[in-house]
Amino acid sequence: LVEVDQKLENCLKNTDKNVIQLDCIEEAIELYEKEINVLYTSICDAIKDKNHKKQFIAAQKQWNKFKLKEYEMIDGYIKNPVLTNTFNVLTSHSKLQILRDRTGNLMDYYSVIKL
């Protein structure tokens, strides 16, 4: 989490152009997506109980559906091509926050499983 956020912060502080800021956020979104996939695989590998593994997989699938619906809402109702890039940067932050939160959850789950 810290590494991705630090990279994003460095990218954002080096520009005041909204288009470049949007690129910075999109890169952070991609990095969080990758981290979620790595954590998902690690957690699946670490869970020994088949029922718990099934529950985790089902929960992750439901979370992914939630994420896609949130993205749809953000893109359809909040993000608006008529609005300024500043507003679009803010809405991209909403997507980023969804991923940041899930990454934190998965990191917590993994640390508990590894105890």
Secondary structure, 3 states (H helix, E strand, C coil): CHHHHHHHHHHHHCCCCHHHHHHHHHHHHHHHHHHHHHHHHHHHHHCCCHHHHHHHHHHHHHHHHHHHHHHHHHHHHHCCCCCCHHHHHHHHHHHHHHHHHHHHHHHHHHHHHCC
